[in-house]
Amino acid sequence: MCFTTKAQQNNDVSLIIGDKNITLEDPFIVTVIVKFVGDAQTPETVFPDLPNFTKRGFSKSTARSFVSGQSVSTCTITQNYAAKKEGNLKVPNFKVVVNGTDLKSESFVVKVGKTSNANLDKKEANNPDNPNNKNQDNPDKKEDFTDFIEGNNNSNSPELTNLNIKEDAFLSLSSSKSNPYVGEGFTITFALYVADNNAAELGFDPNNSAQIAAIIKKIKPENCWEESFGLVEIQQNPVGIKGKKYMEYKIYQATFYALNNRPIIFPSVDFRLQKFITEKNGQKKSSYVTFTTRPFRIVARELPAHPLKNEVSVGQFSWKESLDKYKVSTGKSVNYRLQISGSGYNIKLPQTKNDSIFDFFPPKIVGNANPQNDKIITTKSLTFQIIPKRAGNFALDKYFRWIYFNTNTEKYDTLKSKIRLGVSGQTIQTADTPTEATTVYDGLENSDSSIEQNNFTKILKDEANILIVIMLVGMIYIFLPNRKK
């Protein structure tokens, strides 16, 4: 009870159910928000499987703030669900497990309608995505800038134009890819760039946290799975732009994975800064200046036809494997360790089934996603316990192989095991199951029901009856002669 009370004092956990009126292409969202006092932590979260819905990945982000001089970290974990059909889909009572604590939700109904392009077309029309839709710049109100950073290979990035010489700064919302495949990651970066020789004195708005939160909410696309870089504060990095030195103030960065081929619209956003002017009397006068990004869209390409088209991961991956021993006797366990790492998500191996050669136990799985060089690298480590039942030299590629779509070759590719396991000993019918995996049902399917078994209960019952009869005869023998006397 004391431990539970302490945990409740340090952690504030809440469950948020997303919009219950969606289209077939929109995700149904379940979000868990965990607040920690002190350093940020990554809570262990298990989301349930929902009937009529399919899990389509999850996103996580961490933010840090200070309350009364104390650090408070907020971790947001979101699970996306894709509806399998249209209609009023009932979601029964379910629970989300967060660090061993159950967050329960009552049953409700999600209304799933047909996909409509009307709202999408309206959104594109309202955003100046082409020269015909662009508004005229008002230099007295805001400056409109876009960027092209040296070393950026994005051919669709617009060149640096309309550079305001006075402030010598600009705002950028850019993507690492403009035409990714469905399921392929693309990184969105929202940043402010200020030239080293900037003459104007600029500063961040005192209400900057609320401003950034509103911008992030506006630019997050609905039909994507997000992996946030977890920026808890604005990062500063020197960069070169067209031979000129700038300081980059990176405000937000995340990798998104398109869940379908619907156009992904990133609208224009405003970012307000303070501008300080030194008057003749030496006093500084502050005002506000607003920078604006240009809207753009990303169109995801469909994957080529394949039986596993809707299930494979998309990206570039590596495969690492090892055994704790490469020679083993039948009936003895061996641990096979596998690590798949790459720039995609949804790393999931098909289930390995037992056969006449090996018994496989469910693997221990550890997964994480970390930013590396402006990409999110997903790693999944699996440890399998294998028990061989027959002697021989066996290749494991029959059991451990994984199909994915290689964005480098633009073809489906297969990663598979290159290990061979040497097994010696006599053939056995059942495996020497480890202690932690033992149940009363182990080996039941191999029992021969034709062999007559001894019924010890019946034997004991018969012996007890015989003993009772003997006792009764003894009592009669003892008491009847005494009555005659």
ZIQUI-V260466 format. One record per residue. NEAR is the number of other C-alpha atoms within 10 Angstrom. D_LAST is the distance of its C-alpha to the last C-alpha in Angstrom with 2 decimals. Layout:
# ZIQUI-V260466
near=NEAR d_last=D_LAST
near=NEAR d_last=D_LAST
This chain:
# ZIQUI-V260466
near=6 d_last=74.39
near=7 d_last=76.97
near=8 d_last=78.16
near=9 d_last=78.56
near=9 d_last=80.51
near=10 d_last=82.83
near=12 d_last=83.46
near=11 d_last=84.34
near=11 d_last=86.76
near=13 d_last=88.57
near=15 d_last=88.59
near=13 d_last=89.73
near=16 d_last=88.68
near=13 d_last=89.82
near=17 d_last=89.70
near=12 d_last=92.77
near=12 d_last=92.88
near=15 d_last=96.31
near=13 d_last=98.39
near=15 d_last=96.37
near=13 d_last=99.46
near=18 d_last=100.77
near=19 d_last=102.47
near=18 d_last=101.06
near=20 d_last=103.06
near=22 d_last=102.04
near=24 d_last=99.01
near=25 d_last=96.20
near=17 d_last=95.68
near=18 d_last=92.66
near=20 d_last=93.51
near=22 d_last=91.51
near=19 d_last=93.29
near=21 d_last=91.81
near=20 d_last=93.47
near=21 d_last=92.84
near=19 d_last=93.88
near=14 d_last=95.49
near=10 d_last=96.26
near=18 d_last=96.00
near=14 d_last=92.86
near=15 d_last=92.04
near=17 d_last=88.81
near=10 d_last=86.46
near=15 d_last=86.69
near=14 d_last=84.91
near=18 d_last=86.30
near=12 d_last=84.25
near=12 d_last=85.21
near=16 d_last=86.29
near=12 d_last=86.09
near=14 d_last=89.55
near=17 d_last=91.06
near=15 d_last=91.73
near=16 d_last=91.99
near=17 d_last=95.59
near=18 d_last=95.44
near=20 d_last=95.42
near=19 d_last=97.81
near=20 d_last=97.39
near=19 d_last=99.74
near=20 d_last=99.59
near=15 d_last=101.78
near=20 d_last=101.97
near=15 d_last=103.22
near=11 d_last=103.24
near=9 d_last=101.79
near=6 d_last=102.47
near=7 d_last=103.32
near=10 d_last=100.03
near=14 d_last=99.91
near=19 d_last=98.12
near=21 d_last=97.66
near=23 d_last=97.11
near=20 d_last=95.73
near=18 d_last=96.19
near=20 d_last=94.30
near=23 d_last=95.13
near=21 d_last=93.44
near=26 d_last=95.56
near=20 d_last=94.05
near=21 d_last=96.03
near=25 d_last=95.27
near=14 d_last=94.54
near=14 d_last=95.95
near=16 d_last=97.74
near=15 d_last=96.21
near=14 d_last=93.83
near=18 d_last=91.25
near=14 d_last=88.05
near=16 d_last=86.77
near=13 d_last=83.08
near=11 d_last=81.53
near=16 d_last=81.99
near=17 d_last=81.85
near=19 d_last=84.02
near=17 d_last=82.30
near=18 d_last=84.46
near=11 d_last=83.12
near=11 d_last=79.56
near=13 d_last=80.27
near=13 d_last=80.11
near=14 d_last=83.13
near=12 d_last=82.16
near=15 d_last=84.45
near=9 d_last=83.78
near=10 d_last=84.70
near=13 d_last=88.31
near=13 d_last=90.82
near=18 d_last=93.75
near=17 d_last=96.69
near=21 d_last=98.35
near=16 d_last=101.76
near=13 d_last=104.32
near=13 d_last=106.54
near=11 d_last=109.84
near=10 d_last=112.92
near=9 d_last=114.62
near=10 d_last=113.34
near=14 d_last=114.05
near=11 d_last=117.62
near=10 d_last=118.14
near=13 d_last=116.91
near=21 d_last=119.26
near=12 d_last=122.16
near=12 d_last=121.63
near=19 d_last=121.53
near=17 d_last=124.89
near=18 d_last=123.87
near=11 d_last=127.40
near=7 d_last=130.94
near=7 d_last=131.21
near=12 d_last=128.29
near=13 d_last=129.23
near=9 d_last=130.20
near=7 d_last=133.30
near=11 d_last=132.69
near=9 d_last=133.35
near=10 d_last=134.36
near=8 d_last=134.05
near=10 d_last=130.41
near=16 d_last=128.74
near=21 d_last=129.42
near=22 d_last=128.15
near=22 d_last=127.49
near=20 d_last=125.90
near=20 d_last=125.56
near=20 d_last=125.92
near=19 d_last=124.44
near=12 d_last=125.67
near=10 d_last=123.27
near=10 d_last=121.69
near=11 d_last=121.55
near=14 d_last=120.93
near=11 d_last=123.98
near=14 d_last=123.48
near=18 d_last=123.68
near=14 d_last=126.83
near=13 d_last=129.47
near=14 d_last=130.07
near=12 d_last=132.37
near=12 d_last=133.67
near=15 d_last=132.91
near=13 d_last=133.57
near=11 d_last=135.82
near=9 d_last=135.51
near=18 d_last=131.75
near=16 d_last=131.62
near=22 d_last=127.97
near=25 d_last=126.07
near=25 d_last=122.64
near=22 d_last=120.89
near=24 d_last=118.03
near=25 d_last=117.86
near=23 d_last=115.67
near=20 d_last=115.27
near=20 d_last=115.36
near=18 d_last=117.04
near=16 d_last=115.66
near=20 d_last=112.19
near=25 d_last=109.74
near=22 d_last=106.86
near=28 d_last=104.16
near=26 d_last=106.67
near=27 d_last=106.97
near=25 d_last=110.16
near=20 d_last=110.65
near=22 d_last=112.19
near=18 d_last=113.93
near=20 d_last=115.25
near=22 d_last=117.57
near=20 d_last=120.62
near=23 d_last=123.45
near=21 d_last=125.91
near=20 d_last=128.90
near=13 d_last=129.32
near=11 d_last=132.82
near=14 d_last=131.71
near=11 d_last=134.11
near=16 d_last=132.10
near=12 d_last=129.20
near=19 d_last=126.06
near=13 d_last=122.64
near=13 d_last=119.35
near=16 d_last=118.64
near=10 d_last=116.48
near=10 d_last=114.31
near=13 d_last=114.03
near=12 d_last=110.22
near=10 d_last=110.18
near=14 d_last=113.26
near=16 d_last=111.70
near=11 d_last=108.41
near=12 d_last=110.38
near=16 d_last=112.42
near=15 d_last=109.40
near=9 d_last=107.73
near=13 d_last=110.95
near=17 d_last=111.48
near=18 d_last=107.94
near=18 d_last=107.93
near=17 d_last=105.15
near=20 d_last=104.81
near=25 d_last=104.18
near=25 d_last=101.37
near=25 d_last=102.38
near=28 d_last=101.70
near=21 d_last=103.28
near=21 d_last=104.76
near=17 d_last=103.22
near=16 d_last=106.40
near=16 d_last=105.44
near=14 d_last=109.00
near=12 d_last=112.48
near=13 d_last=113.29
near=14 d_last=116.79
near=10 d_last=118.27
near=13 d_last=121.92
near=17 d_last=123.16
near=15 d_last=126.47
near=16 d_last=127.96
near=12 d_last=131.23
near=9 d_last=132.23
near=12 d_last=131.47
near=15 d_last=128.76
near=21 d_last=126.26
near=17 d_last=123.13
near=22 d_last=120.30
near=18 d_last=117.90
near=18 d_last=114.95
near=17 d_last=113.15
near=22 d_last=110.68
near=23 d_last=109.70
near=24 d_last=107.12
near=26 d_last=106.59
near=23 d_last=106.04
near=24 d_last=104.77
near=25 d_last=105.99
near=23 d_last=103.16
near=19 d_last=105.60
near=18 d_last=109.30
near=17 d_last=110.33
near=17 d_last=113.27
near=21 d_last=112.22
near=20 d_last=114.54
near=23 d_last=115.15
near=21 d_last=117.12
near=18 d_last=119.80
near=19 d_last=118.45
near=17 d_last=120.23
near=19 d_last=119.70
near=18 d_last=121.30
near=18 d_last=122.53
near=15 d_last=124.27
near=19 d_last=127.91
near=17 d_last=129.62
near=14 d_last=133.39
near=12 d_last=135.26
near=9 d_last=138.02
near=7 d_last=141.33
near=6 d_last=140.04
near=8 d_last=137.28
near=10 d_last=134.45
near=12 d_last=132.06
near=10 d_last=131.65
near=14 d_last=128.64
near=11 d_last=128.47
near=15 d_last=126.30
near=19 d_last=127.04
near=17 d_last=124.95
near=19 d_last=124.62
near=19 d_last=123.55
near=23 d_last=122.15
near=21 d_last=123.18
near=19 d_last=120.60
near=21 d_last=119.72
near=15 d_last=117.39
near=18 d_last=115.29
near=18 d_last=114.65
near=22 d_last=111.71
near=17 d_last=112.05
near=13 d_last=109.48
near=20 d_last=107.82
near=12 d_last=108.69
near=9 d_last=106.45
near=11 d_last=103.17
near=8 d_last=99.60
near=12 d_last=98.45
near=16 d_last=101.47
near=13 d_last=99.47
near=15 d_last=96.90
near=22 d_last=98.84
near=25 d_last=100.02
near=28 d_last=103.79
near=19 d_last=105.60
near=18 d_last=105.80
near=20 d_last=102.67
near=11 d_last=101.58
near=14 d_last=98.46
near=14 d_last=96.78
near=16 d_last=93.65
near=15 d_last=91.66
near=16 d_last=88.45
near=10 d_last=86.47
near=12 d_last=86.37
near=14 d_last=88.21
near=13 d_last=85.90
near=17 d_last=82.18
near=18 d_last=79.24
near=22 d_last=77.38
near=24 d_last=74.55
near=15 d_last=76.19
near=22 d_last=77.85
near=19 d_last=81.51
near=16 d_last=83.28
near=19 d_last=86.42
near=17 d_last=88.63
near=19 d_last=91.32
near=17 d_last=93.93
near=20 d_last=96.33
near=20 d_last=99.12
near=20 d_last=102.19
near=23 d_last=104.32
near=28 d_last=102.26
near=25 d_last=98.99
near=15 d_last=96.01
near=20 d_last=94.99
near=13 d_last=91.95
near=13 d_last=90.70
near=10 d_last=89.11
near=11 d_last=85.38
near=16 d_last=84.51
near=11 d_last=81.99
near=13 d_last=79.56
near=10 d_last=80.33
near=12 d_last=79.35
near=17 d_last=81.20
near=19 d_last=80.37
near=20 d_last=77.88
near=18 d_last=79.54
near=17 d_last=77.94
near=14 d_last=79.63
near=18 d_last=82.39
near=11 d_last=82.80
near=12 d_last=86.02
near=11 d_last=88.43
near=13 d_last=91.63
near=11 d_last=94.58
near=21 d_last=98.16
near=13 d_last=100.85
near=17 d_last=104.62
near=11 d_last=106.82
near=6 d_last=110.61
near=15 d_last=110.76
near=22 d_last=107.94
near=24 d_last=104.23
near=21 d_last=102.41
near=21 d_last=98.92
near=20 d_last=96.45
near=18 d_last=93.02
near=17 d_last=90.81
near=17 d_last=87.80
near=19 d_last=85.22
near=19 d_last=83.25
near=16 d_last=80.25
near=21 d_last=80.50
near=26 d_last=77.97
near=30 d_last=79.48
near=25 d_last=77.42
near=20 d_last=79.94
near=18 d_last=82.26
near=15 d_last=86.01
near=12 d_last=89.02
near=16 d_last=88.94
near=14 d_last=91.64
near=15 d_last=90.35
near=14 d_last=93.25
near=10 d_last=91.20
near=16 d_last=88.76
near=17 d_last=90.93
near=16 d_last=94.16
near=19 d_last=95.77
near=19 d_last=98.61
near=21 d_last=101.04
near=26 d_last=104.62
near=18 d_last=107.04
near=19 d_last=109.76
near=8 d_last=111.95
near=9 d_last=112.18
near=13 d_last=111.46
near=11 d_last=109.03
near=19 d_last=105.28
near=14 d_last=103.97
near=10 d_last=100.70
near=16 d_last=99.22
near=17 d_last=96.62
near=18 d_last=94.76
near=13 d_last=96.54
near=16 d_last=93.53
near=15 d_last=91.81
near=17 d_last=88.29
near=17 d_last=87.31
near=22 d_last=83.69
near=16 d_last=81.97
near=14 d_last=78.52
near=12 d_last=76.32
near=15 d_last=76.18
near=15 d_last=73.15
near=13 d_last=71.74
near=17 d_last=70.68
near=19 d_last=72.21
near=18 d_last=70.65
near=18 d_last=70.55
near=12 d_last=71.22
near=7 d_last=68.43
near=6 d_last=70.17
near=9 d_last=70.56
near=11 d_last=67.01
near=9 d_last=65.07
near=6 d_last=61.96
near=7 d_last=64.34
near=13 d_last=66.41
near=14 d_last=66.55
near=9 d_last=64.68
near=9 d_last=67.58
near=9 d_last=67.40
near=8 d_last=63.70
near=8 d_last=63.09
near=8 d_last=60.86
near=6 d_last=60.66
near=7 d_last=58.37
near=7 d_last=54.69
near=7 d_last=52.93
near=8 d_last=49.31
near=8 d_last=47.23
near=9 d_last=45.06
near=8 d_last=43.58
near=10 d_last=42.25
near=10 d_last=40.85
near=10 d_last=39.04
near=11 d_last=37.62
near=11 d_last=36.29
near=10 d_last=34.66
near=12 d_last=32.97
near=11 d_last=31.58
near=10 d_last=30.20
near=11 d_last=28.54
near=11 d_last=26.90
near=10 d_last=25.52
near=11 d_last=24.06
near=12 d_last=22.42
near=11 d_last=20.85
near=10 d_last=19.43
near=11 d_last=18.06
near=10 d_last=16.33
near=10 d_last=14.68
near=11 d_last=13.55
near=11 d_last=12.15
near=10 d_last=10.40
near=10 d_last=9.17
near=9 d_last=6.64
near=8 d_last=5.22
near=7 d_last=5.47
near=6 d_last=3.83
near=5 d_last=0.00
